Amino acid sequence: MNKKGQLVRALLGVLVGTIVGVAVVIPVIQDVIENSAVTGTTATILNYLGLMIAVVLFTTVAMMVGGN
């Protein structure tokens, strides 16, 4: 496959992964955490889970765009 085809395939993969992550994974995790009975430190750590997933997605997109 040529370089242009590889780039398009990689960008489509990142795009689909980002859409799934933002539209499905983060809301589902937030809903599960809100409906759980955890409190205190555990709840605080779990509340940061959505943010960490968003950071990983952002980093992945930045690496793909940067070419690394």
Summary of the structure (lengths in Angstrom):
residues: 68
radius of gyration: 15.9
end to end distance: 19.2
largest distance: 52.9
contacts: 151
relative contact order: 0.13
helix: 87%
strand: 0%
